[in-house]
Structures are given as structure tokens and as C-alpha cells.
Amino acid sequence: MTTNKKTNFVTDKSCFIIMPFGGLFDSYKNDIYVPAINNAGLIPTRADDLYRSGNIVNDIWNFTKKADVILADLTNKNPNVFMN
């Protein structure tokens, strides 16, 4: 179990954020998405938060399968965000 620092909820619930990295997208993540996810009592994670060695595609797939909630920002139809 993990304690959400913003809400002090003890939770195992996660929200995996699927979106492009960099620039305005990072601002959206940090200023809008993460606070809202924290307020919902969930733990936000985006692929660039993983800091793991190995195949990032496998990590993304595993987080997608295990997440309780998925937030997908499909702005600009970025093919790296879409999944088959």
C-alpha cells in the first residue's frame, strides 16, 4: 500500500497517464492531471516516471493492464500514445 502525499489516503489505486512528453504536455500533466488524479485518491504514473532499465514498451503495456484508471491525452493524434 502507498500513502498518497496530497490526500493522505492509503491506496493501491493507480492512474496510468498515456500522453506525449515535453513542453505544454508536461505542464498539463503537472498542473492539471496530477493534482486531479491525486485529489481522486489515485497514484499518477506516466511512462517517463518509471525509471527502469529494460524495455519501456513492456513497462507501458504492464502498467496499462494493471492500472485502475487510464488517462489518455490524444491531442494531436500522436501515434506513440495510441495502442493496438
C-alpha positions in Angstrom: 0.0 0.0 0.0 1.1 3.6 -0.7 0.0 6.8 1.0 -0.9 9.5 -1.4 1.0 12.5 -0.2 -1.6 15.0 -1.4 -4.7 13.4 0.2 -3.2 11.2 2.9 -5.3 8.3 1.5 -3.8 4.9 1.8 -4.3 3.4 -1.6 -3.2 0.8 -4.1 -5.2 2.5 -6.8 -3.2 3.8 -9.7 -3.8 6.0 -12.7 -1.6 5.5 -15.7 -1.2 8.6 -17.8 -0.7 8.0 -21.5 0.3 11.2 -23.3 3.2 12.8 -25.2 6.2 14.1 -23.2 7.6 17.6 -23.2 6.6 21.2 -23.4 3.0 22.0 -23.0 2.2 18.4 -22.3 4.4 18.4 -19.2 2.6 21.5 -18.0 -0.8 19.8 -18.5 0.5 16.7 -16.6 1.9 18.6 -13.7 -0.6 21.4 -13.4 -3.9 19.8 -14.3 -3.8 16.0 -14.5 -1.6 15.1 -11.5 -3.5 17.3 -9.0 -6.8 16.0 -10.2 -5.6 12.4 -10.0 -4.2 12.9 -6.5 -7.5 14.5 -5.4 -9.3 11.4 -6.6 -7.1 9.4 -4.3 -5.1 7.7 -7.1 -1.4 7.5 -7.7 -0.4 9.0 -11.1 2.3 7.5 -13.2 3.4 8.3 -16.7 6.0 6.3 -18.7 8.7 8.8 -18.1 8.2 8.4 -14.3 9.1 4.7 -14.4 13.0 5.0 -14.3 13.5 1.3 -15.0 16.0 -0.5 -17.1 14.6 -2.7 -19.8 12.0 -2.5 -22.5 9.9 0.6 -22.0 7.2 -0.8 -24.3 6.8 -3.8 -22.0 6.6 -1.5 -19.0 3.9 0.6 -20.6 1.9 -2.4 -21.5 2.2 -3.8 -18.0 1.1 -0.5 -16.4 -1.8 -0.3 -18.8 -3.0 -3.7 -17.9 -2.6 -3.1 -14.1 -3.8 0.4 -13.8 -7.2 1.0 -12.1 -7.7 4.1 -14.3 -6.1 5.2 -17.5 -6.0 8.8 -18.6 -5.1 9.1 -22.3 -4.4 12.5 -23.9 -4.9 12.0 -27.6 -4.2 15.6 -28.5 -2.6 15.9 -32.0 -3.2 12.3 -32.7 0.3 11.3 -31.6 0.8 7.7 -32.8 3.0 7.0 -29.8 0.0 7.4 -27.5 -2.3 5.1 -29.4 -2.2 1.4 -28.6 -3.2 -1.6 -30.8 
